[in-house]
Amino acid sequence: MFANAWLIRGFARTMPELTQALDEILTSRVVDQTGLTGAFDFHVEWGQRGDTPRDPSVQTPDSIATLVTAFRERLGLKLARTRAAIDVLVIDHIERPMAD
């Protein structure tokens, strides 16, 4: 999979792989609620031709709105802000190992 600040492209990728890439681009947790299984090819651009690729996590409110529109128009996927339960790992204590 390839992603930058204005493009995401994948070949034979699953929805969890796509949501992981979107996590990095949007710097926010993305949860797959499509129920789709299997692998898909996709190519979505939301920037302007000639834009200089940069850190994918550098998004502006305008570029996020354009991304949401591009995903709806190109892939038929709706990206919506919502609340959902997610699994987290909490480490509440840590110690150095003792020498044997």
Contacts in CASP RR format, 6 or more apart in sequence:
PFRMAT RR
TARGET T0000
AUTHOR 0000-0000-0000
METHOD contacts of the structure
MODEL  1
MFANAWLIRGFARTMPELTQALDEILTSRVVDQTGLTGAFDFHVEWGQRG
DTPRDPSVQTPDSIATLVTAFRERLGLKLARTRAAIDVLVIDHIERPMAD
1 8 0 8 1.000
1 9 0 8 1.000
1 10 0 8 1.000
1 13 0 8 1.000
1 17 0 8 1.000
1 18 0 8 1.000
1 21 0 8 1.000
2 8 0 8 1.000
2 9 0 8 1.000
2 10 0 8 1.000
3 9 0 8 1.000
3 21 0 8 1.000
3 24 0 8 1.000
3 25 0 8 1.000
3 56 0 8 1.000
4 53 0 8 1.000
4 54 0 8 1.000
4 56 0 8 1.000
5 25 0 8 1.000
5 47 0 8 1.000
5 51 0 8 1.000
5 53 0 8 1.000
5 54 0 8 1.000
5 55 0 8 1.000
5 56 0 8 1.000
5 58 0 8 1.000
5 59 0 8 1.000
5 63 0 8 1.000
6 45 0 8 1.000
6 46 0 8 1.000
6 47 0 8 1.000
6 48 0 8 1.000
6 51 0 8 1.000
6 53 0 8 1.000
6 63 0 8 1.000
7 43 0 8 1.000
7 44 0 8 1.000
7 45 0 8 1.000
7 46 0 8 1.000
7 47 0 8 1.000
7 53 0 8 1.000
8 18 0 8 1.000
8 21 0 8 1.000
8 22 0 8 1.000
8 25 0 8 1.000
8 42 0 8 1.000
8 43 0 8 1.000
8 44 0 8 1.000
9 42 0 8 1.000
9 43 0 8 1.000
9 44 0 8 1.000
10 18 0 8 1.000
10 41 0 8 1.000
10 42 0 8 1.000
10 43 0 8 1.000
11 41 0 8 1.000
12 39 0 8 1.000
12 40 0 8 1.000
12 41 0 8 1.000
13 39 0 8 1.000
13 40 0 8 1.000
13 41 0 8 1.000
13 42 0 8 1.000
14 37 0 8 1.000
14 38 0 8 1.000
14 39 0 8 1.000
14 40 0 8 1.000
15 32 0 8 1.000
15 34 0 8 1.000
15 35 0 8 1.000
15 36 0 8 1.000
15 37 0 8 1.000
15 38 0 8 1.000
15 40 0 8 1.000
16 32 0 8 1.000
18 32 0 8 1.000
18 40 0 8 1.000
18 42 0 8 1.000
19 30 0 8 1.000
19 31 0 8 1.000
19 32 0 8 1.000
20 30 0 8 1.000
22 30 0 8 1.000
22 79 0 8 1.000
23 29 0 8 1.000
23 30 0 8 1.000
24 56 0 8 1.000
24 57 0 8 1.000
25 56 0 8 1.000
25 57 0 8 1.000
25 59 0 8 1.000
25 67 0 8 1.000
26 57 0 8 1.000
26 59 0 8 1.000
26 64 0 8 1.000
26 67 0 8 1.000
27 57 0 8 1.000
27 59 0 8 1.000
29 86 0 8 1.000
30 79 0 8 1.000
31 84 0 8 1.000
31 86 0 8 1.000
33 84 0 8 1.000
34 77 0 8 1.000
42 74 0 8 1.000
42 75 0 8 1.000
43 74 0 8 1.000
44 67 0 8 1.000
44 70 0 8 1.000
44 71 0 8 1.000
44 74 0 8 1.000
44 75 0 8 1.000
45 70 0 8 1.000
46 63 0 8 1.000
46 66 0 8 1.000
46 67 0 8 1.000
46 69 0 8 1.000
46 70 0 8 1.000
47 63 0 8 1.000
47 66 0 8 1.000
59 67 0 8 1.000
67 79 0 8 1.000
68 79 0 8 1.000
71 77 0 8 1.000
71 78 0 8 1.000
71 79 0 8 1.000
72 78 0 8 1.000
72 79 0 8 1.000
END
